[in-house]
Amino acid sequence: MTEVAVITIPANEWNEARALLMSLNEKVNELVDKAHKDMLTPKEVCAMLKIGRTTYDRYVREGIITTTRISNKKYSKVLVKRGDIETLVKNGII
């Protein structure tokens, strides 16, 4: 059985804590959005490089493009760092 505890705090302290949590939530969401902008899906990489999926897969297999898996599940999401692709293009590797 689960114990239930009731804690009483003044309303102003509750409102301050709630506002702080909401502010932290917004900041975390901003950081997550920024991180996702720095990462590309395979489809976005193909569009950026103007290549097909088969060529993309070959680049990954050959180690030219490094991927990152999000989650350890069977169908985890594969992403590529935007900076890595830009470096490969800049250096003439792709």
N, C-alpha and C positions, 0 to 999 in steps of 0.2 A: 504494500500500500504506500502511496505517496503522501508525504507530509505537506501540509499547506500552512504557510506563514503569512500573516497579515502585518504589513509595516505601514505605519502612518507617518507621512511627511507633510510639511506645509505646502500649500498649493503653489506658492511662488518658487520653491525649490524644485517641485515637480516640473513646472513650466520651464525653468532654466535647464534642467537635465534633458527634458524633451527637445528643447531648442538646440542644445549641444549635439544630441544624437542626430537630429535632422541635418545639422550643418556637416557633421562627419559623414553622413550618408551621401550628401551632395558631393563632397570632396572625393570620396571613394569612387563614385560614379564618374566624375571627371577624369580621374586617373585611369580607370578602366577604359573609358572612351579613348583617351590619348594612347593607351597601349594598343588598342585595337586598330588605331589609325597607323601605327608603326608596323603592323603585321598585315600580311596579305594572304588571301585564300589562293589555292592553286588556280582558280578561274581568273582572279585578278592578275596573277603573275602572267598567265597566258595572254591576257588582253594587253598588259603593259609591254610585254616582249614581242607581241604579235606572232606567237607560236601556237601550235596545237597542243592538245593534252598529251599526245604520244611523245612529242619532243620534250615537253615538261617532265614527263615520267622518266625519260632517258637521262635528262640532266640530273634528276634526283638519284637515279640508280648509279650514275657515274660519279656522284659526289660533287658535281658542279654547283648544284643548288642544295643548300642545307635546309631541312625542314624541322619544325618544332611541333610536337604533338601536345595538344591540350587535353588532359585527362588520360587515364590509363585504361579506359574502357575499350571494348572491341571496336567500336565505331567512333574513335576519338577524332577530334577536329585537327586537321593538319594546317599549319600556318607557316609563312615564310617572312623573315624580316625584310622590310622594305629597304633598309640600308644595305643588306647583303646583295640584293638585286641591283641596286644603283651602283655599288662597287664593281660588280661583275660587268655591267655595261660600260662603266667608266674605264675599266682596265682592258676592255675589248675582249674579254673572255667569252661573252655571249654577244 
